[in-house]
Amino acid sequence: MLPLFTRKQARALDADAIERLGVPGIVLMENAGAGAAQVLMERFSECLSRVVIVGGPGQNGGDAWVVARQLWLRGFRPRAFIVSSREQVAGDARVNLDALEALGCEVQDVTDPSRLQEALNDASVIVDGLFGTGLARPLEGLFADAVAAINAAPAPTFALDLPSGVDADSGAALGSCVQAAATATFAGRKRGLYQYPARAAAGHVSLVPIGVPVEQSAPCTLIEDGDVKAALASRAADAHKGTAGHVLVVAGSEGKTGAALLAGQGALRAGAGLVTLATRKRARAQLDGRISELMTTQVPDSLGDALGAVQEFARRCGAAVLGPGFGVDRLSQDILAELAVYLPVPAVLDADALTALSGEFDRLRAASAPRVLTPHPGEAARLLGTDSGRIQSDRYAAASALAERSGQVVVLKGAGTVVAHGGHLRVCDAGTPAMGAAGMGDVLSGIAGALLVGRDPFEAATAAVQLHARAGELAAQADCGLLASELAAHLPRALSHCRALTS
């Protein structure tokens, strides 16, 4: 897994190199700028005739002046602008600003955005060096105007460390942010680059080493296909349905039997040997006419009988899925709320099971077995007593809060799905917009249920998220039109893909 860093952690990397190793800060700046210049020349090799560099007064501006100098030394003649008065530039950034001007490259102060806009409109590529990881407040004034001018220009933009205006920790836009075609991030990947809107604003992200030691184990990591090897290990040659795991899916109601079917398909396609759908009487009658490989059982129509029957059946199973389409009527919600806490096997809690726990999901700390919660932003908002906008503004914080309060594994679904548990975060960068369709979460809950059998819940959830995303990529023909059942059908291919990369 690849480590992802917060603003504070990224600064600590630099400080450690300077204070403990004795590497001067100006060397780190030189390495960053030289590495970024190399990426720029490789990715925009046909666009270097009219490079416009836009730097700020701080360290990110210093990186920009190194990029400009590296280009100048290679025979290019970039135009450079500083969005501030040069009196504000100090330290290593000032050294590199002076060195650039000593070569003969004029660095123009920007006091009138219209002057900058004129140069940007004539650029072949723009380098954004206004702000890096240090920005923690909304852009305003001249800086906001400069970002607007960059975004209005027709040329592609190359950002240094982060697109200016992006929060390094959450990926939120601080007012407005630069929309880059590519970004060179320094030393370590920043958390914010793997959540929206920053993920879209950054374009293609390249990591530029700058000569500092980077610890590979970190509280927040990016999931790679190779990281799910243990959870997706090949079966023994003599495996059969009884050894592959039995998953109980408590799901489906009249009008929502599809949710149960999709969860069951997800579980079977992810490797479960047996799957039983447990649902109410009328929904069961509808399901029995539609399925071949899935079994069914009935959930009685009284709370006491329902709890007793489901818990007894669950003892034959290795894991369970609770909630998809089961219902939000009073009896269904009471059944789910009690099973979420007292079911004696590891369980995935999704959809209506999460609704049943709204306002009291702290009860899950006393659960009889491990739980994996799979909320979408709206469900997460209800669990935390907030709104989905707040959830989306800092998905890392939301996933962490859910995991802390419940004491369980949390999968916060959406683009850049976050898996949280015990102070650790894992982020999925795979997937496709085509997965934004009904039923995708039901399939994911089934996959997670299958992988929960005999596995560590955090590892199972991580593998489920990655496998689900890769199946979506393999199944999609465009950015829309993908059916959840089609994604489920591609799970064996995704499984083979991930195993091949880990052998």
C-alpha positions in Angstrom: 0.0 0.0 0.0 1.2 3.5 -0.8 1.4 6.0 2.1 -0.7 9.1 1.9 0.3 12.2 3.9 -1.5 15.1 5.6 -0.1 18.6 5.4 1.5 18.2 8.9 3.1 14.9 7.9 4.4 16.3 4.7 6.1 19.1 6.5 7.5 16.6 9.0 9.2 14.8 6.2 11.1 17.9 5.1 11.9 18.9 8.7 13.3 15.4 9.4 15.6 15.6 6.4 16.8 19.1 7.4 17.1 18.7 11.1 18.1 15.0 11.5 20.0 14.3 8.3 21.4 17.8 7.8 20.1 18.1 4.2 19.7 21.9 3.5 16.2 23.0 2.6 17.5 24.6 -0.6 18.7 21.2 -1.7 15.2 19.8 -1.2 13.8 22.7 -3.2 16.2 22.1 -6.0 15.4 18.4 -6.1 11.6 19.2 -6.1 11.9 21.8 -8.9 14.3 19.7 -11.0 12.2 16.6 -10.7 9.0 18.6 -11.6 10.8 20.1 -14.6 11.6 16.6 -15.8 8.0 15.5 -15.5 6.9 18.7 -17.3 9.2 18.2 -20.2 8.1 14.5 -20.5 4.4 15.0 -20.3 4.2 18.3 -22.2 7.1 17.8 -24.6 5.1 19.3 -27.5 4.0 22.4 -25.5 7.2 24.0 -24.2 7.5 26.8 -26.7 5.6 29.3 -24.5 5.7 28.2 -20.9 4.3 30.6 -18.4 5.3 30.1 -14.7 3.0 31.6 -12.1 4.6 31.6 -8.6 3.6 32.7 -5.2 5.6 34.3 -2.4 6.3 31.0 -0.5 8.1 27.7 -0.9 5.8 26.6 -3.7 6.9 29.7 -5.6 10.5 28.7 -4.9 9.9 25.3 -6.5 8.4 27.2 -9.5 11.6 29.4 -9.9 13.7 26.2 -9.9 11.4 24.8 -12.7 11.9 28.0 -14.7 15.7 27.9 -14.2 15.8 24.3 -15.3 13.9 25.1 -18.4 16.0 28.1 -19.1 19.2 26.1 -18.9 17.8 23.7 -21.4 17.3 26.4 -24.0 13.6 27.2 -23.3 12.5 30.7 -22.5 9.7 30.7 -20.0 7.9 33.8 -18.9 7.7 34.1 -15.1 5.2 36.0 -12.9 5.1 36.4 -9.2 1.7 37.0 -7.6 2.9 39.2 -4.8 5.5 41.8 -4.2 9.0 40.4 -4.4 9.7 41.9 -1.0 7.6 39.1 0.5 9.8 36.4 -1.0 12.4 35.2 1.5 14.7 32.3 2.4 15.4 29.5 -0.1 12.6 30.8 -2.4 14.4 34.2 -2.6 17.7 32.5 -3.4 16.1 30.7 -6.4 14.2 33.8 -7.5 17.4 35.8 -7.6 19.3 33.0 -9.4 16.6 32.9 -12.1 16.7 36.6 -12.7 20.5 36.5 -12.8 20.2 34.1 -15.8 18.3 36.8 -17.6 14.8 35.6 -17.0 12.6 38.5 -16.1 10.1 37.8 -13.3 7.2 40.2 -13.4 5.2 41.3 -10.4 1.4 40.8 -10.8 -0.6 43.6 -9.5 -3.1 43.7 -12.3 -4.7 40.3 -13.2 -5.4 41.5 -16.7 -1.7 41.6 -17.4 -1.3 38.0 -16.3 -4.4 37.0 -18.3 -2.9 38.3 -21.4 0.3 36.2 -21.0 -1.7 33.2 -20.0 -3.9 33.4 -23.0 -0.8 33.1 -25.2 0.8 30.3 -23.2 1.4 26.8 -24.5 1.5 25.4 -21.0 1.1 27.0 -17.6 3.0 26.0 -14.4 1.1 26.6 -11.2 3.4 27.4 -8.2 1.1 29.6 -6.2 0.5 27.4 -3.1 1.4 23.9 -2.2 0.5 22.0 1.0 0.7 25.0 3.2 -2.6 26.6 2.2 -5.3 26.1 4.9 -7.7 29.0 4.2 -9.9 30.1 1.2 -8.1 31.9 -1.6 -9.1 35.6 -1.9 -8.0 38.8 -3.5 -5.2 38.7 -6.0 -4.6 35.0 -5.5 -8.2 34.1 -6.3 -8.0 36.3 -9.3 -4.8 34.5 -10.5 -6.5 31.1 -10.1 -9.4 32.4 -12.1 -7.0 33.6 -14.8 -5.2 30.3 -15.0 -8.4 28.4 -15.3 -9.7 30.7 -18.0 -6.6 30.3 -20.2 -6.8 27.7 -23.0 -3.4 26.1 -22.3 -3.1 23.0 -20.0 -1.8 23.6 -16.5 0.9 21.7 -14.6 0.6 22.0 -10.8 3.5 21.8 -8.4 2.8 19.6 -5.3 -1.0 20.4 -5.3 -3.2 22.4 -7.5 -3.4 25.8 -5.8 -6.5 26.1 -3.7 -6.8 22.4 -2.8 -6.8 21.4 0.8 -3.9 18.9 1.2 -5.8 16.9 3.9 -9.3 16.6 2.7 -9.2 17.3 -1.0 -11.7 20.1 -0.6 -11.5 23.3 -2.7 -10.6 26.3 -0.6 -12.9 28.7 -2.3 -11.6 28.0 -5.8 -8.7 25.9 -7.1 -6.6 25.5 -10.2 -7.8 22.9 -12.6 -4.7 21.1 -13.7 -4.0 18.6 -16.5 -1.2 17.1 -14.4 0.4 17.5 -11.0 3.9 16.7 -9.7 3.6 16.0 -5.9 6.8 16.1 -3.9 8.3 13.4 -1.5 5.0 11.7 -0.7 1.4 11.5 -2.0 -1.0 13.9 -0.3 -4.3 12.6 1.1 -6.3 15.3 -0.6 -5.2 14.2 -4.1 -7.4 11.1 -3.7 -10.7 12.7 -2.9 -12.9 15.0 -5.0 -12.8 17.7 -6.1 -9.0 17.6 -5.8 -8.8 14.3 -7.6 -10.3 15.9 -10.7 -8.4 19.1 -10.3 -5.0 17.4 -10.1 -5.3 15.5 -13.4 -2.5 12.9 -13.8 -0.4 12.7 -10.6 3.3 12.0 -10.6 5.4 11.4 -7.5 8.7 13.3 -7.5 11.2 12.0 -4.9 13.2 14.9 -3.3 15.8 13.0 -1.3 14.0 12.6 2.0 13.3 9.2 3.6 9.6 8.3 3.4 8.2 5.8 5.8 6.1 3.3 3.8 3.8 2.4 6.7 1.4 5.2 7.4 -2.1 5.6 9.0 -3.6 6.4 5.6 -2.7 4.4 2.5 -3.7 4.0 -1.1 -4.9 0.4 -1.9 -3.1 -1.4 -4.7 -4.2 -4.7 -6.4 -1.3 -6.5 -4.8 -2.5 -5.5 -1.3 -5.5 -7.8 -1.5 -3.5 -11.0 -2.1 -4.2 -12.6 1.2 -8.0 -12.1 1.0 -8.1 -13.4 -2.6 -5.9 -16.4 -2.2 -6.6 -19.3 -4.6 -8.8 -22.2 -3.3 -7.4 -25.6 -2.5 -7.7 -28.1 -5.3 -10.2 -30.2 -3.2 -12.4 -27.3 -2.3 -16.2 -27.7 -2.4 -19.3 -25.6 -1.5 -19.1 -26.6 2.1 -15.6 -25.4 2.5 -16.0 -22.2 0.5 -18.2 -20.5 3.1 -22.0 -20.0 3.6 -23.3 -16.5 3.6 -26.7 -15.5 5.0 -28.2 -12.4 3.3 -31.1 -10.8 5.3 -32.5 -8.7 2.6 -35.3 -7.9 0.2 -38.9 -7.0 0.5 -41.8 -6.5 -1.9 -40.7 -4.2 -4.6 -37.0 -4.5 -3.5 -36.2 -8.2 -4.1 -33.6 -7.0 -6.6 -31.4 -5.8 -3.7 -31.4 -9.3 -2.2 -30.6 -10.9 -5.5 -27.7 -8.6 -6.2 -26.2 -9.0 -2.8 -26.5 -12.8 -3.2 -24.9 -12.7 -6.7 -22.1 -10.5 -5.3 -21.4 -13.1 -2.6 -21.4 -16.1 -5.0 -19.3 -14.3 -7.6 -16.8 -13.3 -4.9 -16.3 -16.9 -3.9 -19.0 -18.0 -1.4 -19.9 -21.6 -1.7 -23.5 -21.2 -0.5 -25.7 -18.2 -0.2 -29.1 -18.1 1.5 -31.5 -15.2 1.2 -33.6 -14.6 4.3 -36.6 -12.5 3.7 -40.3 -12.0 4.6 -43.0 -14.4 3.3 -44.3 -12.4 0.3 -40.9 -11.4 -0.9 -39.7 -15.0 -0.6 -42.5 -16.1 -2.9 -41.3 -13.6 -5.5 -37.7 -14.6 -5.1 -38.2 -18.3 -5.5 -39.4 -17.9 -9.0 -36.4 -15.9 -10.1 -33.3 -17.6 -8.8 -31.3 -20.7 -9.6 -28.1 -20.8 -7.5 -29.4 -18.9 -4.4 -31.4 -20.6 -1.6 -34.1 -18.9 0.5 -35.5 -19.0 4.0 -38.3 -17.1 5.6 -38.1 -14.5 8.3 -41.2 -14.8 10.6 -43.6 -11.9 11.0 -43.1 -11.3 14.7 -40.0 -9.8 16.3 -39.2 -12.6 18.7 -39.7 -15.4 16.2 -37.8 -13.5 13.6 -34.8 -12.9 15.8 -34.8 -16.5 17.0 -35.1 -18.0 13.5 -32.4 -15.8 11.9 -29.9 -16.2 14.7 -30.4 -20.0 14.7 -29.9 -20.1 10.9 -26.8 -17.9 11.1 -25.0 -20.4 13.3 -24.7 -22.6 10.2 -23.0 -19.7 8.3 -19.6 -18.1 8.2 -20.9 -14.5 7.7 -24.0 -12.5 7.0 -25.2 -9.4 5.1 -28.0 -7.4 6.7 -30.2 -4.7 5.2 -30.3 -4.4 1.4 -33.9 -3.7 0.6 -35.2 -5.4 3.7 -37.6 -2.6 4.6 -38.1 0.5 6.7 -41.4 -0.4 8.3 -41.3 -0.7 12.1 -41.0 -4.5 12.3 -38.2 -4.7 9.6 -36.3 -1.9 11.4 -36.6 -3.6 14.8 -35.4 -6.9 13.4 -32.4 -5.3 11.7 -31.5 -3.1 14.8 -31.4 -6.2 17.0 -29.6 -8.5 14.5 -27.0 -5.8 13.9 -25.9 -6.1 17.5 -26.7 -9.7 18.4 -26.2 -11.8 15.3 -23.5 -14.3 16.3 -21.4 -14.2 13.1 -19.4 -11.5 11.3 -21.8 -9.3 9.3 -22.0 -6.5 6.8 -24.4 -3.8 7.7 -25.8 -2.0 4.6 -28.8 0.1 3.5 -31.8 -0.5 5.7 -29.7 -1.9 8.5 -27.8 1.4 8.7 -31.1 3.3 8.8 -32.2 1.1 11.7 -29.1 2.1 13.6 -29.4 5.9 13.0 -28.9 7.7 16.3 -27.7 4.7 18.2 -25.0 3.0 16.2 -22.7 3.3 19.3 -24.5 0.0 20.3 -22.3 -1.7 17.8 -19.4 -1.5 20.2 -21.1 -4.4 22.0 -21.8 -6.4 18.9 -21.5 -10.2 19.2 -19.1 -10.5 16.3 -17.2 -8.1 13.9 -19.3 -5.8 11.8 -18.5 -3.9 8.5 -20.6 -0.8 7.9 -21.0 0.2 4.2 -22.7 3.7 4.2 -23.0 6.0 1.3 -22.7 9.7 2.1 -26.4 10.2 2.9 -26.4 7.2 5.3 -23.2 8.4 6.9 -24.8 11.8 7.4 -27.8 10.3 9.2 -25.5 8.2 11.4 -23.4 11.2 12.4 -26.4 13.6 12.6 -25.2 15.9 9.9 -25.7 16.5 6.2 -24.1 14.8 3.2 -22.4 18.0 2.2 -20.4 18.0 5.4 -19.6 14.3 4.9 -18.3 14.9 1.4 -16.2 18.0 2.4 -13.9 15.7 4.5 -14.5 12.0 3.8 -11.5 11.0 5.8 -12.8 12.7 8.9 -16.3 11.2 8.4 -15.1 7.7 7.9 -12.8 8.0 11.0 -15.6 9.3 13.1 -17.9 6.5 12.1 -15.2 3.9 12.8 -14.4 5.5 16.2 -18.0 5.7 17.4 -19.0 2.2 16.3 -15.7 0.4 17.1 -16.2 -1.4 13.8 -14.8 -1.4 10.2 -16.4 1.3 8.0 -16.6 1.5 4.2 -17.6 5.1 3.2 -18.7 4.5 -0.4 -18.4 6.9 -3.3 -15.6 8.0 -5.6 -12.4 7.5 -3.6 -14.0 5.0 -1.2 -12.5 5.1 2.3 -12.1 2.1 4.5 -11.6 3.0 8.2 -10.8 1.0 11.3 -8.8 1.6 14.5 -7.2 4.8 13.4 -6.2 3.5 10.0 -7.6 4.6 6.6 -7.3 2.9 3.2 -8.4 4.6 0.0 -9.5 3.1 -3.3 -8.5 5.0 -6.4 -10.0 2.4 -8.8 -13.4 2.4 -10.3 -15.4 4.2 -13.0 -18.3 6.8 -13.1 -20.3 4.0 -14.7 -20.7 2.5 -11.3 -23.0 5.4 -10.3 -26.1 3.3 -10.7 -28.6 1.5 -8.6 -27.6 -1.8 -7.0 -23.9 -1.3 -7.0 -23.8 -1.1 -3.2 -25.9 -4.3 -2.9 -23.2 -6.2 -4.9 -20.5 -4.7 -2.8 -22.2 -5.8 0.4 -22.4 -9.4 -1.0 -18.7 -9.3 -1.9 -17.8 -8.2 1.6 -20.0 -10.8 3.1 -18.2 -13.6 1.1 -14.8 -12.3 2.0 -15.7 -11.9 5.7 -15.8 -15.7 6.1 -12.7 -16.6 8.1 -10.9 -13.4 7.3 -9.8 -10.3 9.2 -12.7 -7.8 8.8 -10.5 -4.8 7.8 -8.6 -6.9 5.2 -11.9 -8.4 3.9 -13.5 -5.0 3.5 -10.3 -3.6 1.8 -10.3 -6.5 -0.7 -14.0 -6.2 -1.3 -13.8 -2.5 -2.2 -10.8 -3.1 -4.6 -12.4 -6.1 -6.2 -15.7 -4.3 -6.7 -14.0 -1.3 -8.3 -11.9 -3.4 -10.7 -14.9 -5.4 -11.7 -16.6 -2.1 -12.5 -13.7 -1.1 -14.7 -13.7 -4.4 -16.5 -17.4 -4.4 -17.1 -17.9 -0.8 -18.2 -18.2 0.1 -21.8 -18.7 3.8 -21.3 -19.1 6.2 -18.4 -22.7 5.2 -17.9 -25.1 2.3 -18.8 -23.5 -0.3 -16.6 -25.8 -2.6 -14.6 -25.0 -3.9 -11.2 -25.7 -7.4 -12.3 -23.1 -6.9 -15.1 -20.5 -5.8 -12.6 -21.3 -8.9 -10.5 -20.7 -11.1 -13.6 -17.3 -9.6 -14.0 -16.1 -10.4 -10.5 -14.3 -13.6 -11.5 -12.3 -11.6 -14.1 -11.5 -9.0 -11.5 -10.4 -11.8 -9.1 -8.2 -13.3 -11.8 -6.7 -9.8 -12.6 -5.8 -9.1 -8.9 -4.3 -12.6 -8.4 -2.2 -12.3 -11.5 -0.7 -9.0 -10.3 0.2 -10.6 -6.9 1.7 -13.9 -8.1 
